[in-house]
Amino acid sequence: MNKTDAATVAAVAARAADDKQGSNIIVLDVGDILAITEMFVVVSASNSRQLRTIANEITAKIREESDRPLLRSEG
């Protein structure tokens, strides 16, 4: 995946998190530092139920808009 693709997918994830009231959303470009990924999207949620809802929305939006599966999700 090139940097533009990674940035596009990260933006989709950030918008999806915002749509489900995620807070403190940060997109970090770590491609020059880490070899395993280009971007991190960090989101806060007030409880585990909201976190699951946000994660499910991110996964659905990435599949819908980029036509590929989410490879990994943490937290």
Secondary structure as the mmCIF struct_conf table of DSSP 4:
data_model
#
loop_
_struct_conf.conf_type_id
_struct_conf.id
_struct_conf.beg_label_comp_id
_struct_conf.beg_label_asym_id
_struct_conf.beg_label_seq_id
_struct_conf.end_label_comp_id
_struct_conf.end_label_asym_id
_struct_conf.end_label_seq_id
HELX_RH_AL_P HELX_RH_AL_P1 LYS A 3 ASP A 19
TURN_TY1_P TURN_TY1_P1 LYS A 20 GLN A 21
STRN STRN1 SER A 23 ASP A 29
TURN_TY1_P TURN_TY1_P2 GLY A 31 ILE A 33
BEND BEND1 ALA A 35 ILE A 36
BEND BEND2 GLU A 38 GLU A 38
STRN STRN2 MET A 39 SER A 44
BEND BEND3 SER A 46 ASN A 47
HELX_RH_AL_P HELX_RH_AL_P2 SER A 48 SER A 66
BEND BEND4 ASP A 67 ARG A 68
#
